[in-house]
Amino acid sequence: YADGELNTSYLALDYHVEQGRGDQTALIYDSPVTGKKQQFTYSELTEEVAKSADVLRFQQVKKGDRVLIYMPMIPQAAIAMLACARLGALHSVEFGGFAAHELAVRIEDAQPKVIVTASCGIEIEKVIPYKPMVDKAIEEASHKPQSCIVYQREMVEAKLVEGRDHDWQAMMETALPIAPVSVKGTDPLYILYTSGTTGKPKGVVRDNG
């Protein structure tokens, strides 16, 4: 990868569409908790990711910026990761269900420009509102993200902070699919934190190559 350029989102999605596999299934969502099932073809997933990248770009996310993803196991979590990669931005996925302090520690370290979250997660039969934990974590952290994008799930509607928070679905309605940004193989793709059980969590950075 001495001077090679690529884009992880392009290689995961657009490339397969170009090879004639656009109608093949790319992602299967099968939730034993909600009983919901959903499938995305490569073409459909490319469109969703390309539009989600535009949503992030509208929040001034660009190549080299960090985006913290605090989501349950729903398709939008994978879409958000690929949307970050499409822009050349780093994503950092945090375990959905972390308490506010654990989340604040990671916000402090990663210093994300944007947080992407959902209104709630579900653990067996218990609905856990995510937004109050995100709000508390932002309050606790000295680094303040510019904005927070919230995917509203039908079980809970999150209250949005005016001027900072944005509704994912509403923004997707006006978003346009954007092309992938070229990055070096050595450019970072994501930050993954260690558990932090023996001290401060350490952020492991992986590159696109």
Solvent accessible surface area in square Angstrom, and as a share of the most:
residue,aa,sasa,rsa
1,Y,164,0.62
2,A,113,0.87
3,D,123,0.64
4,G,30,0.29
5,E,103,0.46
6,L,37,0.18
7,N,8,0.04
8,T,34,0.20
9,S,0,0.00
10,Y,64,0.24
11,L,85,0.42
12,A,40,0.31
13,L,3,0.02
14,D,19,0.10
15,Y,87,0.33
16,H,42,0.19
17,V,55,0.31
18,E,112,0.50
19,Q,92,0.41
20,G,67,0.64
21,R,80,0.29
22,G,9,0.09
23,D,132,0.68
24,Q,99,0.44
25,T,64,0.37
26,A,33,0.26
27,L,45,0.22
28,I,112,0.57
29,Y,23,0.09
30,D,82,0.43
31,S,12,0.08
32,P,127,0.80
33,V,69,0.40
34,T,51,0.29
35,G,59,0.57
36,K,95,0.40
37,K,149,0.63
38,Q,66,0.30
39,Q,112,0.50
40,F,15,0.06
41,T,33,0.19
42,Y,42,0.16
43,S,47,0.30
44,E,86,0.39
45,L,8,0.04
46,T,19,0.11
47,E,84,0.38
48,E,52,0.23
49,V,0,0.00
50,A,3,0.02
51,K,44,0.19
52,S,6,0.04
53,A,0,0.00
54,D,22,0.11
55,V,8,0.05
56,L,5,0.03
57,R,128,0.47
58,F,149,0.62
59,Q,16,0.07
60,Q,116,0.52
61,V,2,0.01
62,K,127,0.54
63,K,101,0.43
64,G,40,0.38
65,D,20,0.10
66,R,79,0.29
67,V,1,0.00
68,L,0,0.00
69,I,0,0.00
70,Y,0,0.00
71,M,12,0.05
72,P,15,0.09
73,M,183,0.82
74,I,12,0.06
75,P,8,0.05
76,Q,19,0.08
77,A,11,0.08
78,A,30,0.23
79,I,1,0.00
80,A,3,0.02
81,M,59,0.26
82,L,32,0.16
83,A,0,0.00
84,C,0,0.00
85,A,4,0.03
86,R,7,0.03
87,L,6,0.03
88,G,8,0.08
89,A,1,0.01
90,L,12,0.06
91,H,16,0.07
92,S,1,0.01
93,V,50,0.29
94,E,5,0.02
95,F,130,0.54
96,G,13,0.13
97,G,25,0.24
98,F,41,0.17
99,A,56,0.44
100,A,10,0.08
101,H,102,0.45
102,E,65,0.29
103,L,0,0.00
104,A,4,0.03
105,V,36,0.21
106,R,5,0.02
107,I,0,0.00
108,E,70,0.31
109,D,67,0.35
110,A,4,0.03
111,Q,90,0.40
112,P,0,0.00
113,K,36,0.15
114,V,0,0.00
115,I,0,0.00
116,V,2,0.01
117,T,0,0.00
118,A,0,0.00
119,S,1,0.00
120,C,0,0.00
121,G,1,0.01
122,I,35,0.18
123,E,89,0.40
124,I,151,0.77
125,E,163,0.73
126,K,138,0.58
127,V,63,0.36
128,I,31,0.16
129,P,60,0.38
130,Y,8,0.03
131,K,5,0.02
132,P,81,0.51
133,M,39,0.17
134,V,0,0.00
135,D,44,0.23
136,K,126,0.53
137,A,0,0.00
138,I,9,0.05
139,E,140,0.63
140,E,90,0.40
141,A,2,0.01
142,S,91,0.58
143,H,45,0.20
144,K,109,0.46
145,P,7,0.05
146,Q,105,0.47
147,S,4,0.02
148,C,0,0.00
149,I,2,0.01
150,V,0,0.00
151,Y,40,0.15
152,Q,29,0.13
153,R,23,0.08
154,E,141,0.63
155,M,69,0.31
156,V,37,0.21
157,E,144,0.65
158,A,10,0.08
159,K,179,0.76
160,L,69,0.34
161,V,65,0.37
162,E,172,0.77
163,G,73,0.71
164,R,45,0.16
165,D,10,0.05
166,H,53,0.24
167,D,38,0.20
168,W,16,0.06
169,Q,64,0.29
170,A,54,0.42
171,M,29,0.13
172,M,19,0.09
173,E,148,0.66
174,T,115,0.67
175,A,11,0.09
176,L,126,0.63
177,P,70,0.44
178,I,21,0.11
179,A,78,0.61
180,P,41,0.26
181,V,52,0.30
182,S,58,0.37
183,V,2,0.01
184,K,105,0.45
185,G,0,0.00
186,T,90,0.52
187,D,36,0.18
188,P,50,0.31
189,L,24,0.12
190,Y,56,0.21
191,I,16,0.08
192,L,95,0.47
193,Y,26,0.10
194,T,57,0.33
195,S,80,0.52
196,G,24,0.24
197,T,121,0.70
198,T,137,0.79
199,G,44,0.42
200,K,134,0.57
201,P,15,0.09
202,K,130,0.55
203,G,34,0.32
204,V,74,0.42
205,V,87,0.50
206,R,136,0.50
207,D,67,0.35
208,N,18,0.09
209,G,45,0.44
